[in-house]
C-alpha cells in the first residue's frame, strides 16, 4: 500500500461531517461540537508523518490562572498517569506550553480507515476527559496556593525559642567551669587592658613579707 498523501486528508474529514478549514497546503482545522463543548482539531501532513491534535485541550478561560506552561507539578503527574490508560492518543504540551491531545501516525501504508479511527478517538477522549482534567487542574492549583501561604519552618540547626517559664538551654559542666573562671577574673580585674587599682608599694611589700610558716630571723 502506498503512503497516504496530503490530498486525501480533506475528504476523510468531510466524510465524518466535519468542515475542514485550510490553514496551508498541508494543514487543516476543524471545529467539532461535542458534549464537552467545541473541540478544535488540527491535522497536519508532514510527509512521512501525519499529526492530529486537539489544541488546546482545555479552554483557556476555564482554567485561569493556569495554562500556557504554568501547571502545578501535582497535576502534570496525574496527566502522565492518565496517559498510561490511553491507547493511540496521548496528552502532551505544545510549543506554547498548552495541554493538547495528540496522535502521530506514519503515512507509509496508512489507510483512510486508520485516520478516521484516530479522529474519532480524539473527539471521544476529549468529551470523556475534558471536565475531569479541568477539575483536577483547578484542585491541584488550589492545593498549591494553600501550600504557598503556610509559614516557613525554622531551620533544623536553630534551637527552639524559650521564655522565662521554660527551662533555659542546657549547659555542660565544661561550659560552667569556663563561665565561673571568667567571672573570677572579671572580679579581680574588671578591665584586662588596665592595671590593678591597688597601690604598687603595697604589692611590693606583700611580695617581700616573710611567710608565717618561716621561723623568725635569729637575733644577734
Z-matrix of the N, CA and C atoms (Angstrom, degrees):
N
C 1 1.477
C 2 1.530 1 108.92
N 3 1.320 2 115.69 1 133.87
C 4 1.462 3 121.04 2 -179.37
C 5 1.522 4 110.09 3 -75.68
N 6 1.328 5 114.45 4 158.49
C 7 1.463 6 119.62 5 178.10
C 8 1.522 7 110.08 6 -65.01
N 9 1.321 8 116.16 7 143.10
C 10 1.466 9 120.31 8 179.38
C 11 1.520 10 108.78 9 -74.67
N 12 1.318 11 116.83 10 135.96
C 13 1.456 12 121.65 11 -177.40
C 14 1.521 13 112.61 12 -95.37
N 15 1.329 14 115.70 13 168.17
C 16 1.456 15 120.69 14 -178.84
C 17 1.524 16 111.74 15 -63.59
N 18 1.335 17 117.23 16 -30.73
C 19 1.463 18 120.02 17 -177.93
C 20 1.521 19 113.04 18 -67.07
N 21 1.352 20 116.65 19 -16.13
C 22 1.465 21 119.59 20 -178.47
C 23 1.522 22 112.88 21 -85.85
N 24 1.301 23 117.87 22 -11.09
C 25 1.468 24 120.28 23 -174.31
C 26 1.525 25 113.13 24 -72.75
N 27 1.332 26 120.84 25 -49.33
C 28 1.474 27 119.04 26 -179.17
C 29 1.528 28 113.62 27 -56.86
N 30 1.346 29 120.60 28 -42.07
C 31 1.462 30 118.49 29 177.21
C 32 1.526 31 113.51 30 -61.41
N 33 1.335 32 117.59 31 -34.64
C 34 1.471 33 120.21 32 178.43
C 35 1.527 34 110.03 33 -65.69
N 36 1.322 35 117.19 34 -41.34
C 37 1.464 36 120.93 35 178.46
C 38 1.526 37 111.00 36 -65.74
N 39 1.308 38 116.02 37 -43.02
C 40 1.469 39 119.89 38 -178.61
C 41 1.515 40 111.40 39 -66.63
N 42 1.337 41 117.64 40 -31.53
C 43 1.463 42 120.71 41 -179.75
C 44 1.526 43 111.79 42 -65.74
N 45 1.298 44 117.99 43 -23.03
C 46 1.457 45 121.45 44 176.39
C 47 1.528 46 111.99 45 -85.16
N 48 1.311 47 117.19 46 -1.62
C 49 1.452 48 120.59 47 -176.73
C 50 1.519 49 112.30 48 86.24
N 51 1.330 50 116.71 49 9.22
C 52 1.453 51 121.06 50 177.35
C 53 1.518 52 109.34 51 -89.32
N 54 1.315 53 115.22 52 150.01
C 55 1.464 54 120.17 53 -179.43
C 56 1.528 55 108.36 54 -106.50
N 57 1.333 56 117.85 55 104.22
C 58 1.467 57 119.29 56 -178.83
C 59 1.526 58 111.86 57 -77.23
N 60 1.317 59 115.11 58 134.36
C 61 1.453 60 121.23 59 172.95
C 62 1.520 61 108.48 60 -107.60
N 63 1.312 62 116.96 61 127.95
C 64 1.458 63 121.35 62 -175.69
C 65 1.523 64 110.47 63 -78.57
N 66 1.350 65 115.83 64 124.07
C 67 1.460 66 121.40 65 174.57
C 68 1.523 67 109.51 66 -92.50
N 69 1.322 68 116.44 67 -45.85
C 70 1.461 69 122.27 68 170.17
C 71 1.527 70 107.29 69 -149.90
N 72 1.319 71 118.02 70 -170.78
C 73 1.471 72 121.07 71 -173.26
C 74 1.523 73 112.65 72 -62.66
N 75 1.336 74 118.39 73 -20.99
C 76 1.460 75 120.57 74 -177.07
C 77 1.522 76 113.78 75 -128.39
N 78 1.339 77 116.74 76 16.89
C 79 1.461 78 120.19 77 -178.41
C 80 1.519 79 109.51 78 -136.15
N 81 1.353 80 115.59 79 135.60
C 82 1.458 81 121.27 80 -179.76
C 83 1.531 82 109.96 81 -135.04
N 84 1.324 83 114.49 82 154.33
C 85 1.460 84 120.81 83 179.16
C 86 1.523 85 108.77 84 -131.00
N 87 1.331 86 114.93 85 138.12
C 88 1.465 87 121.23 86 176.90
C 89 1.522 88 109.31 87 -130.56
N 90 1.325 89 117.18 88 139.92
C 91 1.459 90 122.47 89 173.75
C 92 1.520 91 107.14 90 -105.91
N 93 1.329 92 115.44 91 116.39
C 94 1.462 93 121.38 92 -171.97
C 95 1.526 94 109.47 93 -114.09
N 96 1.331 95 119.25 94 121.07
C 97 1.464 96 120.58 95 176.50
C 98 1.533 97 110.37 96 -75.44
N 99 1.341 98 115.29 97 134.83
C 100 1.469 99 121.22 98 177.31
C 101 1.521 100 109.06 99 -138.59
N 102 1.328 101 115.58 100 176.80
C 103 1.459 102 120.34 101 177.48
C 104 1.509 103 112.96 102 -67.60
N 105 1.342 104 118.42 103 -15.36
C 106 1.465 105 122.69 104 178.20
C 107 1.517 106 111.52 105 -103.23
N 108 1.318 107 117.67 106 17.73
C 109 1.452 108 121.50 107 -177.96
C 110 1.514 109 111.43 108 100.71
N 111 1.315 110 116.05 109 -179.38
C 112 1.461 111 120.43 110 179.96
C 113 1.525 112 110.83 111 -69.66
N 114 1.332 113 115.08 112 139.13
C 115 1.463 114 121.97 113 179.96
C 116 1.524 115 107.67 114 -116.75
N 117 1.322 116 116.36 115 126.69
C 118 1.462 117 120.46 116 179.04
C 119 1.527 118 108.87 117 -98.82
N 120 1.321 119 115.69 118 114.52
C 121 1.456 120 122.27 119 -177.53
C 122 1.532 121 108.74 120 -106.12
N 123 1.330 122 115.44 121 128.82
C 124 1.462 123 122.41 122 177.10
C 125 1.529 124 108.40 123 -111.53
N 126 1.326 125 116.94 124 131.63
C 127 1.462 126 122.52 125 178.18
C 128 1.526 127 107.87 126 -124.38
N 129 1.320 128 115.67 127 127.52
C 130 1.472 129 120.43 128 179.74
C 131 1.521 130 110.13 129 -131.59
N 132 1.323 131 115.94 130 127.36
C 133 1.462 132 122.16 131 175.56
C 134 1.526 133 107.29 132 -94.20
N 135 1.351 134 116.33 133 116.14
C 136 1.463 135 121.14 134 -175.90
C 137 1.523 136 111.16 135 -117.28
N 138 1.312 137 116.23 136 43.55
C 139 1.464 138 120.04 137 177.76
C 140 1.510 139 111.85 138 81.24
N 141 1.309 140 116.67 139 -97.10
C 142 1.465 141 120.04 140 -177.54
C 143 1.525 142 112.64 141 -83.36
N 144 1.330 143 118.22 142 -9.64
C 145 1.461 144 121.35 143 -179.46
C 146 1.519 145 110.85 144 -130.94
N 147 1.333 146 114.89 145 147.03
C 148 1.453 147 121.91 146 173.53
C 149 1.525 148 107.53 147 -115.32
N 150 1.325 149 115.69 148 121.96
C 151 1.467 150 121.16 149 -177.76
C 152 1.522 151 109.36 150 -107.02
N 153 1.330 152 115.69 151 129.06
C 154 1.460 153 122.58 152 177.56
C 155 1.524 154 107.88 153 -127.25
N 156 1.314 155 117.78 154 136.26
C 157 1.472 156 119.30 155 -175.56
C 158 1.521 157 111.24 156 -155.68
N 159 1.328 158 114.83 157 148.97
C 160 1.467 159 122.44 158 168.00
C 161 1.523 160 105.91 159 -96.76
N 162 1.337 161 116.41 160 113.26
C 163 1.465 162 122.43 161 -175.46
C 164 1.529 163 109.32 162 -131.88
N 165 1.355 164 117.54 163 122.19
C 166 1.464 165 127.25 164 -13.41
C 167 1.521 166 110.13 165 -80.60
N 168 1.312 167 116.24 166 160.14
C 169 1.464 168 118.38 167 179.59
C 170 1.516 169 111.03 168 -72.51
N 171 1.318 170 117.47 169 -38.50
C 172 1.461 171 123.14 170 179.12
C 173 1.523 172 109.43 171 -108.05
N 174 1.311 173 116.15 172 138.80
C 175 1.457 174 119.52 173 176.49
C 176 1.528 175 109.37 174 -66.91
N 177 1.328 176 119.18 175 125.86
C 178 1.477 177 121.06 176 -175.65
C 179 1.518 178 113.63 177 -54.77
N 180 1.323 179 118.09 178 -39.03
C 181 1.465 180 120.46 179 -176.95
C 182 1.524 181 112.31 180 -67.60
N 183 1.336 182 117.05 181 -24.21
C 184 1.468 183 120.41 182 -175.06
C 185 1.521 184 112.99 183 -84.16
N 186 1.342 185 118.31 184 -11.21
C 187 1.468 186 120.41 185 -175.54
C 188 1.525 187 112.76 186 -124.70
N 189 1.324 188 118.84 187 11.77
C 190 1.463 189 120.03 188 178.91
C 191 1.523 190 110.20 189 -59.03
N 192 1.345 191 117.55 190 142.64
C 193 1.472 192 129.96 191 7.18
C 194 1.517 193 114.15 192 -89.74
N 195 1.329 194 117.52 193 15.59
C 196 1.457 195 120.94 194 -177.59
C 197 1.512 196 110.81 195 -90.80
N 198 1.307 197 114.91 196 159.58
C 199 1.459 198 120.93 197 -178.80
C 200 1.513 199 111.49 198 116.79
N 201 1.320 200 116.09 199 174.33
C 202 1.470 201 122.18 200 179.88
C 203 1.526 202 111.46 201 53.78
N 204 1.334 203 115.61 202 46.65
C 205 1.450 204 120.37 203 176.95
C 206 1.514 205 114.92 204 88.61
N 207 1.327 206 118.55 205 -4.00
C 208 1.462 207 122.17 206 -179.33
C 209 1.528 208 109.10 207 -107.95
N 210 1.323 209 115.09 208 100.44
C 211 1.464 210 120.98 209 -179.09
C 212 1.524 211 109.33 210 -137.40
N 213 1.338 212 118.52 211 143.35
C 214 1.469 213 120.00 212 173.18
C 215 1.522 214 109.68 213 -64.33
N 216 1.329 215 116.35 214 143.30
C 217 1.464 216 119.99 215 -178.96
C 218 1.528 217 111.13 216 -61.42
N 219 1.317 218 116.76 217 -32.99
C 220 1.465 219 119.98 218 178.60
C 221 1.523 220 110.94 219 -61.86
N 222 1.319 221 117.58 220 -37.79
C 223 1.459 222 121.29 221 179.90
C 224 1.521 223 111.22 222 -67.69
N 225 1.320 224 117.54 223 -43.51
C 226 1.462 225 120.21 224 -179.46
C 227 1.527 226 110.67 225 -63.25
N 228 1.318 227 117.30 226 -34.20
C 229 1.456 228 119.38 227 176.09
C 230 1.522 229 112.03 228 -63.80
N 231 1.324 230 116.27 229 -36.97
C 232 1.468 231 119.50 230 178.66
C 233 1.530 232 111.38 231 -70.37
N 234 1.317 233 116.69 232 -33.13
C 235 1.464 234 119.87 233 177.70
C 236 1.529 235 110.05 234 -64.41
N 237 1.332 236 116.82 235 -41.31
C 238 1.460 237 119.69 236 177.59
C 239 1.524 238 110.78 237 -62.12
N 240 1.321 239 117.14 238 -36.65
C 241 1.461 240 120.48 239 178.02
C 242 1.526 241 111.00 240 -66.32
N 243 1.337 242 117.27 241 -38.12
C 244 1.462 243 120.33 242 178.08
C 245 1.530 244 110.63 243 -65.25
N 246 1.323 245 117.51 244 -38.52
C 247 1.466 246 121.00 245 -179.85
C 248 1.523 247 112.18 246 -57.00
N 249 1.332 248 116.28 247 -34.72
C 250 1.460 249 118.88 248 -178.62
C 251 1.525 250 112.51 249 -67.23
N 252 1.337 251 116.64 250 -16.89
C 253 1.464 252 120.44 251 179.94
C 254 1.523 253 113.03 252 -97.94
N 255 1.322 254 117.67 253 -1.21
C 256 1.463 255 121.22 254 -177.29
C 257 1.519 256 110.83 255 -104.36
N 258 1.304 257 115.80 256 148.73
C 259 1.464 258 121.41 257 174.77
C 260 1.523 259 109.19 258 -116.88
N 261 1.309 260 116.94 259 136.83
C 262 1.453 261 126.25 260 179.11
C 263 1.519 262 112.22 261 73.69
N 264 1.343 263 118.78 262 -55.76
C 265 1.460 264 120.85 263 -179.71
C 266 1.523 265 109.57 264 -89.95
N 267 1.362 266 116.77 265 145.47
C 268 1.454 267 122.20 266 -179.50
C 269 1.525 268 109.58 267 -142.66
N 270 1.338 269 115.02 268 149.42
C 271 1.452 270 120.29 269 173.99
C 272 1.526 271 109.78 270 -82.28
N 273 1.327 272 115.74 271 145.78
C 274 1.464 273 121.77 272 179.13
C 275 1.516 274 108.37 273 -157.05
N 276 1.334 275 116.17 274 169.62
C 277 1.457 276 122.99 275 174.48
C 278 1.518 277 108.55 276 -104.74
N 279 1.328 278 116.50 277 135.62
C 280 1.458 279 119.64 278 178.91
C 281 1.524 280 110.77 279 -86.20
N 282 1.324 281 116.21 280 -171.68
C 283 1.467 282 120.61 281 -176.66
C 284 1.522 283 112.65 282 -62.71
N 285 1.329 284 117.88 283 -26.45
C 286 1.464 285 121.67 284 179.74
C 287 1.531 286 112.28 285 -91.60
N 288 1.329 287 116.86 286 2.11
C 289 1.454 288 119.82 287 -179.32
C 290 1.509 289 113.85 288 82.56
N 291 1.324 290 118.77 289 12.10
C 292 1.460 291 121.74 290 177.86
C 293 1.523 292 110.01 291 -86.34
N 294 1.329 293 115.61 292 147.41
C 295 1.452 294 120.99 293 178.04
C 296 1.526 295 109.87 294 -74.27
N 297 1.322 296 116.46 295 130.79
C 298 1.459 297 122.04 296 179.53
C 299 1.527 298 109.41 297 -130.62
N 300 1.330 299 115.28 298 162.36
C 301 1.462 300 122.79 299 171.88
C 302 1.522 301 106.51 300 -116.06
N 303 1.350 302 117.78 301 122.79
C 304 1.459 303 120.61 302 -168.24
C 305 1.522 304 112.39 303 -128.74
N 306 1.355 305 112.39 304 156.94
C 307 1.458 306 122.41 305 170.60
C 308 1.520 307 106.72 306 -137.60
N 309 1.317 308 116.70 307 136.40
C 310 1.464 309 121.66 308 176.16
C 311 1.524 310 107.99 309 -124.71
N 312 1.326 311 115.96 310 121.27
C 313 1.459 312 121.04 311 -176.47
C 314 1.527 313 110.08 312 -123.07
N 315 1.326 314 118.16 313 134.72
C 316 1.470 315 119.76 314 174.16
C 317 1.530 316 109.51 315 -73.23
N 318 1.313 317 116.57 316 131.43
C 319 1.474 318 119.90 317 -176.25
C 320 1.527 319 112.89 318 -73.92
N 321 1.316 320 116.97 319 -18.40
C 322 1.460 321 118.78 320 179.11
C 323 1.523 322 110.11 321 -69.07
N 324 1.310 323 116.61 322 125.94
C 325 1.470 324 123.77 323 -179.78
C 326 1.526 325 111.88 324 60.57
N 327 1.326 326 117.71 325 28.28
C 328 1.462 327 122.00 326 178.74
C 329 1.516 328 109.67 327 -91.43
N 330 1.332 329 116.41 328 133.13
C 331 1.462 330 120.49 329 -179.24
C 332 1.526 331 110.43 330 -101.05
N 333 1.333 332 115.18 331 161.21
C 334 1.463 333 120.60 332 177.21
C 335 1.523 334 110.89 333 -63.35
N 336 1.317 335 117.18 334 -32.64
C 337 1.462 336 120.57 335 179.60
C 338 1.521 337 110.74 336 -65.35
N 339 1.319 338 117.72 337 -39.88
C 340 1.467 339 120.62 338 178.45
C 341 1.526 340 111.38 339 -65.40
N 342 1.324 341 116.53 340 -37.83
C 343 1.467 342 119.77 341 176.83
C 344 1.524 343 109.86 342 -64.71
N 345 1.316 344 116.78 343 -42.12
C 346 1.461 345 120.57 344 179.56
C 347 1.526 346 110.99 345 -63.74
N 348 1.317 347 117.18 346 -39.04
C 349 1.468 348 120.49 347 177.35
C 350 1.527 349 110.98 348 -62.20
N 351 1.331 350 117.25 349 -42.36
C 352 1.465 351 120.87 350 178.60
C 353 1.518 352 110.78 351 -63.58
N 354 1.313 353 117.85 352 -41.03
C 355 1.463 354 121.07 353 178.69
C 356 1.520 355 111.04 354 -63.91
N 357 1.326 356 116.67 355 -41.60
C 358 1.465 357 120.46 356 178.81
C 359 1.530 358 110.97 357 -63.54
N 360 1.334 359 116.97 358 -40.50
C 361 1.465 360 120.16 359 178.61
C 362 1.524 361 111.82 360 -64.81
N 363 1.324 362 117.57 361 -38.52
C 364 1.464 363 120.16 362 177.10
C 365 1.529 364 110.75 363 -59.22
N 366 1.325 365 116.31 364 -45.09
C 367 1.467 366 119.79 365 -177.80
C 368 1.522 367 112.08 366 -69.37
N 369 1.328 368 117.86 367 -47.46
C 370 1.467 369 120.55 368 -176.28
C 371 1.533 370 111.74 369 -69.88
N 372 1.345 371 117.74 370 -37.28
C 373 1.462 372 119.82 371 178.81
C 374 1.520 373 111.02 372 -67.34
N 375 1.323 374 117.22 373 -38.44
C 376 1.464 375 120.26 374 176.65
C 377 1.522 376 110.52 375 -63.96
N 378 1.309 377 116.84 376 -43.13
C 379 1.456 378 120.64 377 179.66
C 380 1.533 379 110.97 378 -63.63
N 381 1.318 380 117.26 379 -34.89
C 382 1.457 381 121.26 380 -177.95
C 383 1.517 382 112.84 381 -79.31
N 384 1.324 383 117.81 382 -37.12
C 385 1.460 384 121.04 383 -169.22
C 386 1.527 385 114.54 384 -106.53
N 387 1.298 386 120.15 385 -12.52
C 388 1.466 387 118.96 386 -173.00
C 389 1.523 388 112.09 387 -60.64
N 390 1.311 389 118.14 388 -51.34
C 391 1.473 390 119.98 389 -178.51
C 392 1.529 391 112.54 390 -65.05
N 393 1.351 392 120.12 391 -47.71
C 394 1.476 393 118.48 392 178.37
C 395 1.520 394 113.50 393 -60.67
N 396 1.331 395 117.79 394 -38.45
C 397 1.462 396 119.47 395 -179.25
C 398 1.526 397 110.76 396 -71.22
N 399 1.314 398 117.73 397 -37.08
C 400 1.468 399 119.61 398 175.47
C 401 1.523 400 110.49 399 -61.91
N 402 1.330 401 117.73 400 -44.46
C 403 1.467 402 120.77 401 179.04
C 404 1.529 403 111.08 402 -64.29
N 405 1.342 404 116.89 403 -39.32
C 406 1.462 405 120.21 404 178.84
C 407 1.525 406 110.82 405 -63.67
N 408 1.319 407 117.35 406 -38.49
C 409 1.463 408 120.50 407 178.32
C 410 1.524 409 111.01 408 -65.33
N 411 1.310 410 117.73 409 -45.23
C 412 1.462 411 120.61 410 -179.03
C 413 1.529 412 111.06 411 -66.03
N 414 1.340 413 117.18 412 -38.68
C 415 1.469 414 120.11 413 177.32
C 416 1.525 415 110.92 414 -64.25
N 417 1.332 416 116.71 415 -44.30
C 418 1.468 417 120.13 416 179.10
C 419 1.524 418 110.88 417 -64.94
N 420 1.331 419 116.98 418 -35.40
C 421 1.455 420 120.31 419 177.71
C 422 1.516 421 112.08 420 -65.85
N 423 1.340 422 117.30 421 -42.34
C 424 1.467 423 120.16 422 178.30
C 425 1.528 424 111.03 423 -65.04
N 426 1.333 425 116.71 424 -38.25
C 427 1.469 426 119.84 425 178.10
C 428 1.520 427 110.75 426 -65.24
N 429 1.326 428 117.45 427 -39.31
C 430 1.465 429 120.83 428 179.06
C 431 1.523 430 111.15 429 -66.88
N 432 1.328 431 117.68 430 -37.27
C 433 1.456 432 121.00 431 179.17
C 434 1.528 433 110.93 432 -68.77
N 435 1.345 434 117.27 433 -38.29
C 436 1.464 435 119.71 434 177.78
C 437 1.521 436 110.67 435 -65.21
N 438 1.319 437 116.81 436 -39.54
C 439 1.462 438 120.01 437 -179.91
C 440 1.522 439 111.20 438 -66.52
N 441 1.338 440 117.15 439 -32.29
C 442 1.464 441 119.97 440 -175.98
C 443 1.521 442 112.75 441 -73.74
N 444 1.344 443 119.07 442 -19.75
C 445 1.462 444 120.95 443 -179.25
C 446 1.525 445 112.21 444 -94.16
N 447 1.313 446 119.56 445 -3.67
C 448 1.455 447 121.11 446 177.66
C 449 1.531 448 110.09 447 -70.20
N 450 1.350 449 118.39 448 144.30
C 451 1.470 450 119.39 449 178.85
C 452 1.518 451 110.57 450 -66.67
N 453 1.313 452 114.69 451 148.79
C 454 1.452 453 119.34 452 179.41
C 455 1.530 454 110.47 453 -72.80
N 456 1.310 455 116.08 454 140.73
C 457 1.461 456 120.98 455 177.95
C 458 1.519 457 109.51 456 -73.81
N 459 1.351 458 118.12 457 143.57
C 460 1.471 459 119.84 458 178.87
C 461 1.515 460 110.21 459 -66.60
N 462 1.316 461 117.90 460 151.56
C 463 1.470 462 120.49 461 177.49
C 464 1.520 463 110.63 462 -58.59
N 465 1.315 464 116.37 463 147.03
C 466 1.452 465 120.82 464 -178.15
C 467 1.519 466 112.15 465 -64.41
N 468 1.333 467 117.82 466 -24.59
C 469 1.458 468 120.67 467 -177.43
C 470 1.524 469 113.06 468 -78.35
N 471 1.344 470 118.53 469 -16.19
C 472 1.461 471 120.86 470 -178.90
C 473 1.519 472 110.12 471 -82.10
N 474 1.356 473 119.42 472 135.09
C 475 1.470 474 120.78 473 176.70
C 476 1.515 475 109.98 474 -71.72
N 477 1.331 476 118.33 475 151.77
C 478 1.473 477 120.59 476 178.63
C 479 1.520 478 110.56 477 -67.75
N 480 1.310 479 118.41 478 146.37
C 481 1.476 480 120.98 479 178.22
C 482 1.525 481 111.05 480 -66.02
N 483 1.333 482 117.37 481 148.96
C 484 1.451 483 121.12 482 178.05
C 485 1.515 484 109.02 483 -135.82
N 486 1.335 485 115.78 484 157.63
C 487 1.463 486 123.11 485 -179.04
C 488 1.517 487 108.66 486 -117.10
N 489 1.361 488 115.20 487 -178.32
C 490 1.459 489 119.96 488 -179.39
C 491 1.521 490 111.05 489 -64.28
N 492 1.337 491 117.15 490 -30.32
C 493 1.463 492 120.39 491 -178.34
C 494 1.509 493 112.52 492 -79.64
N 495 1.310 494 117.04 493 -17.14
C 496 1.454 495 120.00 494 -179.47
C 497 1.514 496 109.30 495 -100.77
N 498 1.341 497 117.72 496 151.62
C 499 1.469 498 119.21 497 -178.71
C 500 1.507 499 111.22 498 -62.78
N 501 1.323 500 115.91 499 143.31
C 502 1.444 501 121.27 500 179.88
C 503 1.511 502 111.14 501 -74.97
N 504 1.294 503 117.34 502 -177.70
C 505 1.454 504 120.03 503 -179.42
C 506 1.511 505 111.09 504 -67.42
N 507 1.332 506 116.34 505 144.28
C 508 1.452 507 122.16 506 -179.29
C 509 1.522 508 109.74 507 -71.82
N 510 1.331 509 116.41 508 135.19
C 511 1.450 510 121.23 509 -179.31
C 512 1.522 511 107.73 510 -116.93
N 513 1.292 512 116.58 511 128.84
C 514 1.454 513 120.19 512 179.22
C 515 1.516 514 110.29 513 -73.50
N 516 1.375 515 115.55 514 163.92
C 517 1.452 516 120.07 515 -178.93
C 518 1.513 517 111.80 516 -61.40
N 519 1.328 518 116.91 517 -36.55
C 520 1.458 519 119.58 518 178.63
C 521 1.511 520 111.62 519 -62.56
N 522 1.306 521 117.35 520 -41.20
C 523 1.464 522 120.73 521 177.92
C 524 1.509 523 111.00 522 -64.85
N 525 1.364 524 116.82 523 -37.75
C 526 1.461 525 119.88 524 -178.85
C 527 1.510 526 110.69 525 -65.57
N 528 1.354 527 116.95 526 -43.04
C 529 1.444 528 119.25 527 179.88
C 530 1.523 529 111.39 528 -63.41
N 531 1.315 530 116.04 529 -39.44
C 532 1.463 531 119.37 530 178.52
C 533 1.518 532 110.84 531 -63.16
N 534 1.352 533 116.35 532 -41.58
C 535 1.460 534 119.61 533 -179.18
C 536 1.525 535 110.81 534 -64.74
N 537 1.347 536 117.56 535 -41.41
C 538 1.461 537 120.14 536 -179.31
C 539 1.515 538 110.42 537 -65.46
N 540 1.333 539 116.65 538 -42.22
C 541 1.461 540 119.49 539 179.15
C 542 1.504 541 111.88 540 -61.78
N 543 1.341 542 116.39 541 -41.78
C 544 1.463 543 119.42 542 178.95
C 545 1.517 544 111.13 543 -64.93
N 546 1.351 545 117.13 544 -35.46
C 547 1.466 546 119.77 545 179.08
C 548 1.518 547 111.29 546 -66.37
N 549 1.367 548 117.71 547 -38.95
C 550 1.457 549 120.56 548 179.18
C 551 1.516 550 111.11 549 -65.21
N 552 1.332 551 115.76 550 -42.07
C 553 1.471 552 119.21 551 178.23
C 554 1.523 553 110.35 552 -62.37
N 555 1.338 554 116.53 553 -39.19
C 556 1.460 555 119.67 554 -178.81
C 557 1.516 556 111.02 555 -66.09
N 558 1.360 557 117.35 556 -35.69
C 559 1.459 558 119.43 557 179.86
C 560 1.520 559 110.55 558 -69.20
N 561 1.358 560 115.66 559 -42.75
C 562 1.451 561 118.57 560 -178.98
C 563 1.518 562 112.27 561 -68.23
N 564 1.283 563 116.50 562 -36.95
C 565 1.464 564 120.88 563 -175.87
C 566 1.528 565 108.26 564 -143.47
N 567 1.344 566 120.10 565 88.09
C 568 1.468 567 122.07 566 -175.96
C 569 1.511 568 112.40 567 -54.09
N 570 1.314 569 117.63 568 -34.77
C 571 1.465 570 119.91 569 -179.47
C 572 1.517 571 108.08 570 -120.76
N 573 1.343 572 115.01 571 113.16
C 574 1.459 573 118.81 572 -177.91
C 575 1.512 574 111.77 573 -70.04
N 576 1.288 575 118.36 574 -13.82
C 577 1.462 576 121.99 575 -179.27
C 578 1.525 577 112.50 576 -90.58
N 579 1.347 578 117.87 577 -9.30
C 580 1.455 579 121.04 578 -176.90
C 581 1.525 580 110.02 579 -117.52
N 582 1.371 581 120.74 580 151.32
C 583 1.468 582 122.21 581 179.21
C 584 1.505 583 111.53 582 -72.37
N 585 1.361 584 116.31 583 163.10
C 586 1.457 585 120.85 584 177.73
C 587 1.524 586 110.12 585 -60.10
N 588 1.364 587 115.56 586 153.03
C 589 1.453 588 120.57 587 -177.91
C 590 1.543 589 113.13 588 -83.50
N 591 1.382 590 118.98 589 -10.40
C 592 1.463 591 121.14 590 -179.49
C 593 1.527 592 112.22 591 -68.37
N 594 1.358 593 118.67 592 153.79
C 595 1.480 594 121.44 593 -178.08
C 596 1.516 595 109.95 594 -65.32
N 597 1.331 596 117.55 595 134.06
C 598 1.460 597 120.06 596 179.10
C 599 1.519 598 112.08 597 -60.12
N 600 1.369 599 119.28 598 -34.80
C 601 1.469 600 121.88 599 -177.98
C 602 1.519 601 110.91 600 -63.92
N 603 1.329 602 116.02 601 -39.46
C 604 1.457 603 119.78 602 179.22
C 605 1.511 604 110.70 603 -65.19
N 606 1.273 605 117.65 604 -38.87
C 607 1.468 606 121.03 605 177.65
C 608 1.508 607 110.05 606 -64.62
N 609 1.338 608 118.71 607 -41.16
C 610 1.463 609 121.01 608 -179.61
C 611 1.517 610 110.88 609 -66.66
N 612 1.328 611 115.84 610 -38.52
C 613 1.461 612 118.88 611 179.45
C 614 1.513 613 110.62 612 -66.95
N 615 1.314 614 116.59 613 -37.76
C 616 1.463 615 120.05 614 179.31
C 617 1.510 616 110.87 615 -64.88
N 618 1.334 617 117.28 616 -35.90
C 619 1.451 618 119.50 617 178.91
C 620 1.514 619 111.91 618 -70.10
N 621 1.394 620 118.38 619 -31.47
C 622 1.456 621 121.67 620 -178.81
C 623 1.509 622 112.62 621 -85.73
N 624 1.343 623 120.67 622 -15.62
C 625 1.460 624 123.01 623 -176.85
C 626 1.504 625 109.55 624 -67.65
N 627 1.335 626 118.11 625 136.23
C 628 1.468 627 120.60 626 179.10
C 629 1.504 628 111.15 627 -69.02
N 630 1.312 629 115.62 628 150.49
C 631 1.452 630 120.45 629 176.85
C 632 1.516 631 109.33 630 -69.72
N 633 1.343 632 119.02 631 151.77
C 634 1.456 633 123.19 632 179.58
C 635 1.510 634 111.65 633 -65.14
N 636 1.275 635 119.76 634 -25.26
C 637 1.460 636 122.30 635 -179.21
C 638 1.530 637 112.78 636 -77.62
N 639 1.361 638 116.53 637 -14.79
C 640 1.462 639 118.30 638 -179.00
C 641 1.538 640 109.70 639 -78.08
N 642 1.329 641 119.79 640 142.62
C 643 1.484 642 120.88 641 177.48
C 644 1.510 643 110.49 642 -70.77
N 645 1.323 644 117.18 643 153.03
C 646 1.481 645 119.93 644 -179.34
C 647 1.516 646 109.68 645 -65.68
N 648 1.308 647 118.88 646 149.68
C 649 1.458 648 120.87 647 179.36
C 650 1.516 649 110.73 648 -65.90
N 651 1.318 650 115.58 649 144.08
C 652 1.485 651 117.57 650 -179.20
C 653 1.524 652 111.20 651 -67.46
N 654 1.292 653 113.82 652 146.13
C 655 1.482 654 120.13 653 177.88
C 656 1.512 655 110.25 654 -94.86
N 657 1.271 656 115.30 655 151.85
C 658 1.478 657 120.28 656 179.95
C 659 1.500 658 109.37 657 -95.78
